Amino acid sequence: MKTKKIIKIILGVVIFLALPTLLLFGFVYFKYNEELPIGIESAEADEMANKMLDALDYVAYKKTNYIEWTFKRKHHYQWLKTEGICYVFWETYKVELNLNNPSESKAFIHSFRVHNEQADELIEKATNYFNNDSFWLVAPYKIFDKGTKRSIVKTKKGKQGLLVTYTSGGTTPGDSYLWFLDKNGLPERFKMWVDILPIGGLEATWKDWITTESGAQLPTFHKLLFLGLEMGDVIGTK
């Protein structure tokens, strides 16, 4: 009898803790979930993409050699962009990512270099962090990356959006993003259909821009539903 009582108590606690989460997920799913729209690949889509790059000063971004930021106060990055090296810091770990030659990446714990499986695990984790967190910083500049497809989508409200699908590269190829621009071509928000999220069409803002020392425009904050994604003190220099 005691065992049955304990099991009932455990089940009750689990249900008590899980129910609010399930209810919240159900609310968000039925309110926001959308099917991936079908876009039309055309020269017009590329024109829209180029308009966005012009508004952001893509030339200045290309000349930006160093970018530094902190994602959600957890992962800190020092990216030597032209050298293809990024130092990734979190907790007591540091990884020197060699983006051009991943096999030459190095991992450290408390400033002491580690090797073998431990290093491989940390390097893989840092790579995943970088792929995700850098996308939230420089995604608009990646719309012509190798393996991307661009198309025009018209919404039910008559607005025009730029749908960008990544068919290769990154951590989760196949992800799609529907960009909405202001009248000058500057990104205001996007909707996303990504492998790591069970809900399609979630929207995030792209409004809190700064012009860095190099002239590139980079975001400092995003709003995703009721969550805030902080980028910390964003630095970009030549």
BALOBA-1460 file (C-alpha; in Angstrom, 3 decimals):
// residues 238
<rec num="1" residu="m" x="0.000" y="0.000" z="0.000"/>
<rec num="2" residu="k" x="2.849" y="2.349" z="0.811"/>
<rec num="3" residu="t" x="4.384" y="1.767" z="-2.628"/>
<rec num="4" residu="k" x="1.098" y="2.555" z="-4.386"/>
<rec num="5" residu="k" x="0.706" y="5.710" z="-2.323"/>
<rec num="6" residu="i" x="4.223" y="6.842" z="-3.195"/>
<rec num="7" residu="i" x="3.578" y="6.212" z="-6.917"/>
<rec num="8" residu="k" x="0.346" y="8.215" z="-6.738"/>
<rec num="9" residu="i" x="2.154" y="11.096" z="-5.046"/>
<rec num="10" residu="i" x="4.931" y="11.061" z="-7.657"/>
<rec num="11" residu="l" x="2.413" y="10.976" z="-10.521"/>
<rec num="12" residu="g" x="0.476" y="13.808" z="-8.919"/>
<rec num="13" residu="v" x="3.610" y="15.957" z="-8.642"/>
<rec num="14" residu="v" x="4.608" y="15.216" z="-12.251"/>
<rec num="15" residu="i" x="1.149" y="16.113" z="-13.546"/>
<rec num="16" residu="f" x="1.052" y="19.240" z="-11.373"/>
<rec num="17" residu="l" x="4.399" y="20.417" z="-12.779"/>
<rec num="18" residu="a" x="3.833" y="19.343" z="-16.385"/>
<rec num="19" residu="l" x="0.239" y="20.485" z="-16.892"/>
<rec num="20" residu="p" x="0.933" y="24.252" z="-17.053"/>
<rec num="21" residu="t" x="3.700" y="23.624" z="-19.588"/>
<rec num="22" residu="l" x="1.443" y="21.431" z="-21.727"/>
<rec num="23" residu="l" x="-1.365" y="23.986" z="-21.581"/>
<rec num="24" residu="l" x="1.014" y="26.793" z="-22.559"/>
<rec num="25" residu="f" x="2.414" y="24.745" z="-25.447"/>
<rec num="26" residu="g" x="-1.105" y="23.936" z="-26.646"/>
<rec num="27" residu="f" x="-2.117" y="27.600" z="-26.524"/>
<rec num="28" residu="v" x="0.980" y="28.739" z="-28.425"/>
<rec num="29" residu="y" x="0.681" y="25.907" z="-30.958"/>
<rec num="30" residu="f" x="-2.936" y="26.554" z="-31.897"/>
<rec num="31" residu="k" x="-2.481" y="30.328" z="-31.887"/>
<rec num="32" residu="y" x="0.759" y="30.641" z="-33.850"/>
<rec num="33" residu="n" x="1.508" y="27.434" z="-35.752"/>
<rec num="34" residu="e" x="1.506" y="27.921" z="-39.535"/>
<rec num="35" residu="e" x="2.383" y="25.765" z="-42.497"/>
<rec num="36" residu="l" x="5.476" y="26.759" z="-44.433"/>
<rec num="37" residu="p" x="4.249" y="29.024" z="-47.255"/>
<rec num="38" residu="i" x="5.035" y="28.266" z="-50.869"/>
<rec num="39" residu="g" x="7.073" y="31.015" z="-52.475"/>
<rec num="40" residu="i" x="7.961" y="31.824" z="-56.054"/>
<rec num="41" residu="e" x="11.653" y="31.864" z="-56.927"/>
<rec num="42" residu="s" x="12.249" y="34.817" z="-59.211"/>
<rec num="43" residu="a" x="14.474" y="37.748" z="-60.045"/>
<rec num="44" residu="e" x="12.107" y="39.846" z="-57.928"/>
<rec num="45" residu="a" x="13.102" y="37.820" z="-54.850"/>
<rec num="46" residu="d" x="16.770" y="38.510" z="-55.489"/>
<rec num="47" residu="e" x="15.991" y="42.202" z="-55.964"/>
<rec num="48" residu="m" x="14.237" y="42.254" z="-52.610"/>
<rec num="49" residu="a" x="17.205" y="40.486" z="-51.012"/>
<rec num="50" residu="n" x="19.644" y="42.980" z="-52.504"/>
<rec num="51" residu="k" x="17.498" y="45.850" z="-51.255"/>
<rec num="52" residu="m" x="17.831" y="44.458" z="-47.737"/>
<rec num="53" residu="l" x="21.614" y="44.138" z="-48.079"/>
<rec num="54" residu="d" x="21.873" y="47.715" z="-49.353"/>
<rec num="55" residu="a" x="19.822" y="49.001" z="-46.408"/>
<rec num="56" residu="l" x="22.170" y="47.204" z="-44.005"/>
<rec num="57" residu="d" x="25.357" y="48.340" z="-45.817"/>
<rec num="58" residu="y" x="26.605" y="44.898" z="-46.813"/>
<rec num="59" residu="v" x="29.859" y="46.400" z="-48.087"/>
<rec num="60" residu="a" x="30.640" y="47.672" z="-44.571"/>
<rec num="61" residu="y" x="29.815" y="44.248" z="-43.128"/>
<rec num="62" residu="k" x="32.188" y="42.547" z="-45.587"/>
<rec num="63" residu="k" x="34.953" y="44.894" z="-44.410"/>
<rec num="64" residu="t" x="34.214" y="44.169" z="-40.758"/>
<rec num="65" residu="n" x="37.125" y="42.079" z="-39.479"/>
<rec num="66" residu="y" x="36.173" y="41.681" z="-35.802"/>
<rec num="67" residu="i" x="32.785" y="41.124" z="-34.139"/>
<rec num="68" residu="e" x="32.138" y="40.642" z="-30.432"/>
<rec num="69" residu="w" x="28.861" y="39.953" z="-28.638"/>
<rec num="70" residu="t" x="27.248" y="37.972" z="-25.798"/>
<rec num="71" residu="f" x="24.162" y="35.870" z="-26.492"/>
<rec num="72" residu="k" x="21.562" y="35.829" z="-23.708"/>
<rec num="73" residu="r" x="24.303" y="36.612" z="-21.157"/>
<rec num="74" residu="k" x="25.498" y="33.004" z="-21.498"/>
<rec num="75" residu="h" x="27.800" y="32.626" z="-24.505"/>
<rec num="76" residu="h" x="30.462" y="35.214" z="-25.281"/>
<rec num="77" residu="y" x="32.066" y="35.494" z="-28.719"/>
<rec num="78" residu="q" x="35.181" y="37.124" z="-30.140"/>
<rec num="79" residu="w" x="34.989" y="36.520" z="-33.885"/>
<rec num="80" residu="l" x="38.010" y="37.254" z="-36.077"/>
<rec num="81" residu="k" x="35.847" y="37.128" z="-39.182"/>
<rec num="82" residu="t" x="38.462" y="37.547" z="-41.897"/>
<rec num="83" residu="e" x="40.722" y="34.949" z="-40.246"/>
<rec num="84" residu="g" x="37.934" y="32.412" z="-39.826"/>
<rec num="85" residu="i" x="38.576" y="32.115" z="-36.078"/>
<rec num="86" residu="c" x="36.045" y="32.557" z="-33.281"/>
<rec num="87" residu="y" x="36.740" y="32.308" z="-29.552"/>
<rec num="88" residu="v" x="33.693" y="30.961" z="-27.724"/>
<rec num="89" residu="f" x="33.406" y="31.361" z="-23.931"/>
<rec num="90" residu="w" x="30.823" y="29.888" z="-21.550"/>
<rec num="91" residu="e" x="30.972" y="28.815" z="-17.905"/>
<rec num="92" residu="t" x="34.582" y="27.628" z="-17.382"/>
<rec num="93" residu="y" x="35.117" y="26.678" z="-21.028"/>
<rec num="94" residu="k" x="36.867" y="28.315" z="-23.945"/>
<rec num="95" residu="v" x="36.962" y="26.989" z="-27.488"/>
<rec num="96" residu="e" x="39.044" y="28.379" z="-30.302"/>
<rec num="97" residu="l" x="36.914" y="27.519" z="-33.320"/>
<rec num="98" residu="n" x="38.723" y="27.294" z="-36.630"/>
<rec num="99" residu="l" x="35.820" y="27.832" z="-38.994"/>
<rec num="100" residu="n" x="37.884" y="27.098" z="-42.115"/>
<rec num="101" residu="n" x="39.703" y="24.039" z="-40.747"/>
<rec num="102" residu="p" x="37.546" y="22.554" z="-37.939"/>
<rec num="103" residu="s" x="40.126" y="19.843" z="-37.199"/>
<rec num="104" residu="e" x="42.475" y="22.577" z="-35.945"/>
<rec num="105" residu="s" x="39.998" y="23.853" z="-33.328"/>
<rec num="106" residu="k" x="41.134" y="23.782" z="-29.681"/>
<rec num="107" residu="a" x="39.283" y="23.424" z="-26.379"/>
<rec num="108" residu="f" x="40.191" y="24.639" z="-22.902"/>
<rec num="109" residu="i" x="38.872" y="24.243" z="-19.353"/>
<rec num="110" residu="h" x="40.058" y="26.862" z="-16.851"/>
<rec num="111" residu="s" x="42.644" y="27.933" z="-19.480"/>
<rec num="112" residu="f" x="44.086" y="24.391" z="-19.634"/>
<rec num="113" residu="r" x="43.885" y="22.711" z="-23.020"/>
<rec num="114" residu="v" x="42.001" y="19.417" z="-23.203"/>
<rec num="115" residu="h" x="42.230" y="16.693" z="-25.852"/>
<rec num="116" residu="n" x="40.531" y="13.632" z="-27.317"/>
<rec num="117" residu="e" x="36.828" y="12.984" z="-26.619"/>
<rec num="118" residu="q" x="36.490" y="15.785" z="-24.097"/>
<rec num="119" residu="a" x="37.840" y="18.288" z="-26.609"/>
<rec num="120" residu="d" x="35.629" y="16.887" z="-29.381"/>
<rec num="121" residu="e" x="32.528" y="17.300" z="-27.224"/>
<rec num="122" residu="l" x="33.369" y="20.893" z="-26.305"/>
<rec num="123" residu="i" x="34.234" y="21.804" z="-29.897"/>
<rec num="124" residu="e" x="30.971" y="20.315" z="-31.152"/>
<rec num="125" residu="k" x="29.015" y="22.209" z="-28.497"/>
<rec num="126" residu="a" x="30.806" y="25.482" z="-29.324"/>
<rec num="127" residu="t" x="30.134" y="24.946" z="-33.025"/>
<rec num="128" residu="n" x="26.422" y="24.495" z="-32.380"/>
<rec num="129" residu="y" x="26.398" y="27.564" z="-30.136"/>
<rec num="130" residu="f" x="28.159" y="29.625" z="-32.789"/>
<rec num="131" residu="n" x="25.886" y="28.468" z="-35.620"/>
<rec num="132" residu="n" x="22.782" y="29.420" z="-33.645"/>
<rec num="133" residu="d" x="23.956" y="32.555" z="-31.854"/>
<rec num="134" residu="s" x="25.780" y="34.128" z="-34.813"/>
<rec num="135" residu="f" x="22.671" y="33.606" z="-36.952"/>
<rec num="136" residu="w" x="20.728" y="35.838" z="-34.561"/>
<rec num="137" residu="l" x="23.383" y="38.480" z="-35.162"/>
<rec num="138" residu="v" x="24.177" y="38.308" z="-38.885"/>
<rec num="139" residu="a" x="21.324" y="36.332" z="-40.497"/>
<rec num="140" residu="p" x="20.337" y="39.117" z="-42.949"/>
<rec num="141" residu="y" x="23.859" y="39.071" z="-44.396"/>
<rec num="142" residu="k" x="23.581" y="35.332" z="-45.114"/>
<rec num="143" residu="i" x="20.691" y="35.374" z="-47.549"/>
<rec num="144" residu="f" x="22.956" y="34.692" z="-50.542"/>
<rec num="145" residu="d" x="25.021" y="31.996" z="-48.832"/>
<rec num="146" residu="k" x="25.763" y="28.844" z="-50.774"/>
<rec num="147" residu="g" x="22.762" y="26.516" z="-50.646"/>
<rec num="148" residu="t" x="20.137" y="29.240" z="-50.140"/>
<rec num="149" residu="k" x="16.918" y="29.650" z="-52.101"/>
<rec num="150" residu="r" x="14.995" y="32.927" z="-52.197"/>
<rec num="151" residu="s" x="11.372" y="33.391" z="-53.136"/>
<rec num="152" residu="i" x="8.548" y="35.903" z="-52.815"/>
<rec num="153" residu="v" x="5.589" y="35.147" z="-50.555"/>
<rec num="154" residu="k" x="2.363" y="37.149" z="-50.377"/>
<rec num="155" residu="t" x="0.552" y="36.972" z="-47.042"/>
<rec num="156" residu="k" x="-3.192" y="36.930" z="-46.453"/>
<rec num="157" residu="k" x="-2.966" y="40.604" z="-45.504"/>
<rec num="158" residu="g" x="-1.418" y="41.420" z="-48.870"/>
<rec num="159" residu="k" x="2.089" y="42.040" z="-47.536"/>
<rec num="160" residu="q" x="5.099" y="40.775" z="-49.430"/>
<rec num="161" residu="g" x="7.812" y="38.777" z="-47.707"/>
<rec num="162" residu="l" x="11.146" y="37.291" z="-48.681"/>
<rec num="163" residu="l" x="11.351" y="33.570" z="-47.957"/>
<rec num="164" residu="v" x="14.903" y="32.272" z="-47.544"/>
<rec num="165" residu="t" x="15.506" y="28.512" z="-47.260"/>
<rec num="166" residu="y" x="18.863" y="27.023" z="-46.312"/>
<rec num="167" residu="t" x="19.219" y="23.717" z="-48.138"/>
<rec num="168" residu="s" x="22.716" y="23.049" z="-46.792"/>
<rec num="169" residu="g" x="25.228" y="24.262" z="-44.209"/>
<rec num="170" residu="g" x="24.855" y="25.187" z="-40.553"/>
<rec num="171" residu="t" x="23.591" y="22.821" z="-37.870"/>
<rec num="172" residu="t" x="20.054" y="22.314" z="-39.201"/>
<rec num="173" residu="p" x="19.886" y="22.540" z="-43.010"/>
<rec num="174" residu="g" x="16.347" y="22.875" z="-44.359"/>
<rec num="175" residu="d" x="15.351" y="25.765" z="-42.083"/>
<rec num="176" residu="s" x="13.303" y="28.570" z="-43.658"/>
<rec num="177" residu="y" x="12.820" y="32.227" z="-42.699"/>
<rec num="178" residu="l" x="10.221" y="34.658" z="-44.024"/>
<rec num="179" residu="w" x="11.581" y="38.211" z="-43.815"/>
<rec num="180" residu="f" x="9.446" y="41.351" z="-43.710"/>
<rec num="181" residu="l" x="11.137" y="44.644" z="-44.553"/>
<rec num="182" residu="d" x="10.251" y="48.291" z="-44.010"/>
<rec num="183" residu="k" x="9.872" y="50.688" z="-46.937"/>
<rec num="184" residu="n" x="13.635" y="51.272" z="-47.011"/>
<rec num="185" residu="g" x="14.465" y="47.588" z="-47.085"/>
<rec num="186" residu="l" x="15.564" y="47.263" z="-43.458"/>
<rec num="187" residu="p" x="14.459" y="43.985" z="-41.800"/>
<rec num="188" residu="e" x="11.761" y="44.436" z="-39.151"/>
<rec num="189" residu="r" x="10.910" y="40.803" z="-38.328"/>
<rec num="190" residu="f" x="10.893" y="37.266" z="-39.630"/>
<rec num="191" residu="k" x="8.834" y="34.123" z="-39.219"/>
<rec num="192" residu="m" x="10.712" y="30.861" z="-38.961"/>
<rec num="193" residu="w" x="10.249" y="27.215" z="-39.739"/>
<rec num="194" residu="v" x="13.193" y="25.509" z="-38.074"/>
<rec num="195" residu="d" x="14.037" y="21.980" z="-37.058"/>
<rec num="196" residu="i" x="14.623" y="22.767" z="-33.378"/>
<rec num="197" residu="l" x="11.169" y="24.326" z="-32.866"/>
<rec num="198" residu="p" x="7.977" y="22.207" z="-32.945"/>
<rec num="199" residu="i" x="5.898" y="25.231" z="-33.930"/>
<rec num="200" residu="g" x="6.171" y="26.649" z="-37.441"/>
<rec num="201" residu="g" x="5.855" y="30.347" z="-38.209"/>
<rec num="202" residu="l" x="6.962" y="31.782" z="-34.879"/>
<rec num="203" residu="e" x="7.866" y="35.450" z="-35.270"/>
<rec num="204" residu="a" x="10.884" y="37.349" z="-33.957"/>
<rec num="205" residu="t" x="11.660" y="41.048" z="-34.221"/>
<rec num="206" residu="w" x="14.694" y="42.580" z="-35.940"/>
<rec num="207" residu="k" x="14.374" y="46.213" z="-34.865"/>
<rec num="208" residu="d" x="17.016" y="47.112" z="-32.283"/>
<rec num="209" residu="w" x="19.838" y="47.937" z="-34.702"/>
<rec num="210" residu="i" x="23.088" y="49.766" z="-34.056"/>
<rec num="211" residu="t" x="25.666" y="51.008" z="-36.526"/>
<rec num="212" residu="t" x="29.015" y="49.596" z="-35.441"/>
<rec num="213" residu="e" x="32.387" y="51.310" z="-35.729"/>
<rec num="214" residu="s" x="32.948" y="49.463" z="-39.011"/>
<rec num="215" residu="g" x="29.689" y="50.810" z="-40.441"/>
<rec num="216" residu="a" x="27.880" y="47.458" z="-40.395"/>
<rec num="217" residu="q" x="24.417" y="47.365" z="-38.855"/>
<rec num="218" residu="l" x="23.872" y="44.668" z="-36.244"/>
<rec num="219" residu="p" x="20.986" y="43.937" z="-33.842"/>
<rec num="220" residu="t" x="21.225" y="44.170" z="-30.066"/>
<rec num="221" residu="f" x="17.922" y="42.546" z="-29.072"/>
<rec num="222" residu="h" x="15.140" y="40.335" z="-30.432"/>
<rec num="223" residu="k" x="11.671" y="39.676" z="-29.104"/>
<rec num="224" residu="l" x="10.337" y="36.149" z="-29.589"/>
<rec num="225" residu="l" x="6.824" y="35.748" z="-28.185"/>
<rec num="226" residu="f" x="7.259" y="36.754" z="-24.520"/>
<rec num="227" residu="l" x="11.003" y="36.081" z="-24.534"/>
<rec num="228" residu="g" x="13.857" y="38.527" z="-25.056"/>
<rec num="229" residu="l" x="17.064" y="37.500" z="-26.806"/>
<rec num="230" residu="e" x="19.822" y="39.879" z="-25.744"/>
<rec num="231" residu="m" x="23.000" y="40.227" z="-27.784"/>
<rec num="232" residu="g" x="24.929" y="42.180" z="-25.141"/>
<rec num="233" residu="d" x="27.377" y="44.917" z="-26.102"/>
<rec num="234" residu="v" x="27.794" y="44.387" z="-29.825"/>
<rec num="235" residu="i" x="31.121" y="45.476" z="-31.280"/>
<rec num="236" residu="g" x="32.147" y="45.511" z="-34.932"/>
<rec num="237" residu="t" x="35.466" y="46.918" z="-36.153"/>
<rec num="238" residu="k" x="37.541" y="46.882" z="-39.319"/>
